[in-house]
Amino acid sequence: MITRQFFYVMLLSGAIALTSCSAPPEAAQPQAETAVAASGKAPISPASETAPTSTAGPEYFQEKGIAIRGADPVAYFMAAAYVPGSSEFTHDWQGATWQFSSAENRDAFAANPEAYAPQYGGFCAYAVSQGSTAPVEPEAWKIVDGKLYLNLNKKIQQRWEQDIPGYIASANQNWPGVLK
């Protein structure tokens, strides 16, 4: 198990990167991954519930006020792919500006942001499971049980995918306390 102190050392040295996503496990039942790869498959429906997140304050990963590095959160569900957003289509929510690739995606998010917003405030799901936060790369994502999870990078995502239900359970216990 990586400790919080060791995690920071590894992150600062560039030896580790976080990536990937998943959804919170229900009791002790195994999680069925429902992510659709960037193929010709149908869009993924967002879950009706999200993992524990607070609705108060700017608790979403952002840089210069832009949430999740400008990625279109709706596109993960509708296109089953990372799609960069545009400054032409934006919506302000939870203290951050969210960017979208189309007016349609912006409007879908505005109508129900909790359905499309990433879990754990858009911070790296693996880092939150370890009791910390870390930035994310939008290309390191996964939808599990209709919920979007992001990770630091694809290498960390691979680590996270070794025990998605366990890491989600840990992250659910740590969130939103890791923000303090």
N, C-alpha and C positions, 0 to 999 in steps of 0.2 A: 504494500500500500504506500502510495506517495504521500508524504506529509506536506502540510501547507508550506513549511519553510523550504523543503526540498523542491516542491513544485515551483516556487518562485525562482530558485537558483537555476533550475532547468530551463524555465521560461526565459530568464535573462540571458542565459548563455546560448539560447537559440537551439538547445538540444531537444526541445519538445514543442510540439505544436498541437493545438486542440481542434478537432473537427468532428462532425457528425451530429445526429439528432435522434431523439426517441421520445416516447411518451411514458407517463407514469404508470407503473404496474398496478393492476387491480388485485389487491390481496396478494396471495402467493401464486396466482395463476400465471402460467407462461404468457408472454406477450406475443401476439401475432403481428408481425411487421406488415404494414399496408402501404409502404412507400412504392411508388411507381417510378421506375427508372425513366430517364429521358428517352422514351421510345414512343411509339404510336399509341400507347394505351390511353384509356379514358382518364379524365381528370380525377383527382382524389378529393373526396368530400371532407371538409374540415370537421373535427369532432365538435359535438355540441358543448362539451366542457373542456376547460383547459387545465393544465397542471396548476398547482397553487401559485398564483401571482397576485401581487397587490395592485389595486386599481388607483392608488394614490401616488401622485408625484412622478417625477421623471426617473423611472427605474429601468429604462431600456438602454441597451448598449447603443451608444451614438458617438460619432465623431463630428465635431463642428456643427452639432445640432441635427445631423442626419442619422436616422436610425439604421441599424444593421448594414452599414456601409453602402446605403443606397439601393440595396436589393429590393425587388418587388416581392413582398411576402405572399401576395395572392398568386403570383405566377408559380410558386412551388406547388400549389394545389391544382391550378388550372392547366399549366403547361408541363407539370412534373419535371421542372427544370429551374435552375437559377437563371433569372433574367434581370439584368440591371434596370433600375428604375430611371426616371427622367425628372429633371427639375420642372418640366412642363406639367406633370401630374403629381401633385403632392397633397398630403393631408396631415395636419398637426394633431397629434394624439399623445398623451402621457408625457408631455414635455419635449417631444422630439418631432422632427419632420420626417414623414415616411414618404418615400418616392415609389412611383408605379410606372409601369410600361404603357399603360393606357388609362383613359378616363373610366372605362368599365371596371378595371381592377381597383382603381382608386375608390369608386363608388361602392363596390362590394366591401372593401375594407371599412369605409366610413360607416356603412350600415351595421357591421358586426366585427369590430376590430379584434375582439377576443378570439374569434374563430380562426383568424389568419395570423395573428401575431405569434412570434416564436415563444417557446417556453423559456422560463427563467430569464425574462427580460431581454432575450436575444443574446445573452452571454453564453459562453461555451458550456454546453451541458456537462461535459466531462469535468471541467474545472469546478462547476457548482457541486457536482457529486463529491469532489475532494475538499469542499469547504472554502472555496475561493471563487473569484471571477476572473475571466480572461476574455480578450477580444475574440472575434470570430472572422472567419473567411466565408463569404456567402456560398462558395462552391462546396463547402463541407456541411452538408445538410442531410436530413433524413426525416421522413414523415412516418410516424409510428402511431397506429390507432387514431389517425386523423389529426395528429398534432405535429407541429413543426419544431424540430430541434436543430440547433446549429452548433458547430464546434470550431475550435481554434484553427485546425487545418485537417487535411485528410489523414495524416499519420495518427493524430489523436483520435480522429473519428474511427479509425480501425481499432484502436485500443478500446474505445467506448463500445463498439459493436460486439466485443467479446462477451459482454454481460449487460446488455441494454436494460433488462428489467432491474438488475441490481443497482446499476448506476442511476437509473431514474428514481428508484426508491431512496437512494442516498441523497440525490439532488432535491427531491421533494421534501426531505427532512431538513435540508440546509437552506432552502429558499423560503422566504426572502432574507433570512438572517445573515447571509453572506454579504449583504449590502451594507451592513453596519460596521 
